[in-house]
């Protein structure tokens, strides 16, 4: 593992990877955005993305995965590169509710049969690290042995034999009753859209086949794949997550209550011991209790193996040198919101910043959108109550200028009460006032409709109360260390917009009201979307950072 990391760092040094303009800034007081428009050009083909960046047709290309592309772009005199160890994790998902993956012994054997180190070397050349933990290694909550190599095909065979399985003369698996092990499909995105993921799927299949399984890759459109995962209409699949900084995401991914259509528990794991540990994690009253529960939950995940962790990838981005005030750190690459706050052309008047959108957004319904490509757009429109400091990864102010967390009651009646005080004069991107009543309406809409993508964050909201236009009080059921982040990180919307949505599942904001139907409080608003061509975002003239008192000058 250390050799892989050293190789990656050496490659990056040789490639002139930069850390932006070296700007020192205070995230709390930074004004912006300077940009008037962002043009997200839809370029699905990876070779076309690289060529467009080299020719200056796009200014920003993020999430670069292929080492050959990284090396090629690093050689360009017109581009700077940035790298960060992010919260990325790539998994082999197994449908725990269908044969053969409903047997934990089979899942463990499959995980032990995967030669992660060879896969990573062969595809990424050291630009990522193999893992066997359910949290990325950069997380302070990750299991200490999360990068230990567990590849052991002999031990996997012995495990299967001890569980009653057999092998025929061709080395293929047989069930305990002597019947052939079922042939299964491994769902994967299309190679033209996600070439490295598609190649990884092929290598995973080859590794499993070498261990006696019968696996064939089935490439498909990513949205169609996610829909099948939501329905548990699959056997195996590969999927990557950009995970949050907190380990309570494990609850979302592996608690049985999240095994619902559209929920994050796509493996369908249901285990009473794991549920109990995850509940202790979710409802930990303090950090010490959270740490103990997190360790216990990860130990059980290593035993149950509902999914097989494969690797955590470094984030790499290319940024045109024709722009100044580009911000990147060891934690974030240059294609981040802080760059969008500060970036300006080095010469000439302001112009739109062009960046690659590597897949069609498909859905811009914030209640059902599940892909990173949709949220690359929506994430600029909506903003939470609290943000994350890019330097420290600690909480920092957002729409709320201050907040308070208190525990009221005692014993079984103890519960968390969150109080937020909004910034003065907040407005939505259409210019209407943003009040605590809007936030209350959002919480109630998400909970009452049990919207899967957000229900985990709001299901423990007992009540929400707008104390006045600027103060919101949220009373939770029980006590949890994580309630603040769950509630504060939601995408808030105006009450009047929510009142007009009769069917959240089939709501098409563009059909019902055009780009202006997506009303949020983020730094940009949707101006135009031309499928297959581009998404144009315009600066929100009412964004609070533009009017921040005592702000750092742009």
Number of C-alpha atoms within 10 A of each C-alpha: 15 9 9 19 15 13 15 20 16 12 18 19 11 12 18 16 22 21 20 20 15 12 14 7 13 13 17 16 15 19 23 28 25 16 21 18 22 21 21 23 22 20 22 17 15 19 11 11 24 22 15 18 23 21 11 17 16 23 24 23 24 21 16 19 22 19 18 13 16 21 17 14 24 22 17 17 10 17 23 25 28 25 25 18 21 23 20 20 25 21 20 22 26 28 23 24 15 15 14 19 22 16 15 16 21 21 25 21 23 28 26 24 25 28 21 25 19 13 20 21 15 13 19 21 19 25 27 23 25 28 26 26 26 26 26 32 25 14 16 13 18 20 19 11 11 19 19 12 16 17 18 14 21 12 14 22 22 14 17 22 16 11 15 13 20 22 19 11 6 7 13 16 24 20 16 15 9 13 11 15 19 14 11 18 17 21 27 24 26 17 16 12 18 19 16 18 21 22 19 20 26 19 20 25 22 18 20 22 18 16 21 21 23 18 21 19 21 18 18 16 13 18 17 11 20 21 14 17 26 20 14 22 14 20 22 25 26 23 19 17 13 13 16 14 18 15 27 22 19 21 24 22 20 25 23 19 17 22 22 15 16 20 21 25 24 29 27 27 25 18 13 11 12 22 19 15 22 28 17 20 29 23 20 23 18 13 13 11 14 23 17 14 23 25 18 20 26 24 17 17 18 19 13 18 27 29 27 24 27 28 24 29 24 22 22 25 25 31 27 24 18 14 17 18 19 25 25 26 18 13 16 22 28 29 22 15 17 21 21 23 21 22 21 24 17 12 9 7 7 14 12 17 21 21 26 24 24 20 19 20 24 14 20 21 19 20 17 18 18 20 17 14 18 20 18 13 20 24 19 20 25 23 22 20 25 22 20 15 14 19 14 9 11 10 13 17 19 21 24 22 15 16 18 11 14 11 16 14 10 8 8 8 10 14 20 23 23 20 22 23 20 22 20 15 12 20 20 23 25 16 14 12 15 25 23 24 19 21 23 21 22 21 24 18 19 22 20 12 13 14 19 19 19 21 19 20 22 21 17 18 20 16 14 22 16 19 14 12 15 18 20 24 20 21 20 23 17 22 22 22 20 20 24 22 16 15 22 21 16 20 22 25 23 24 18 10 14 15 10 9 15 9 9 17 14 11 17 18 18 17 9 11 10 14 18 16 16 24 21 28 27 25 27 28 30 26 17 16 17 11 11 14 13 20 22 21 24 19 23 26 20 21 25 23 21 19 14 16 10 9 16 15 9 14
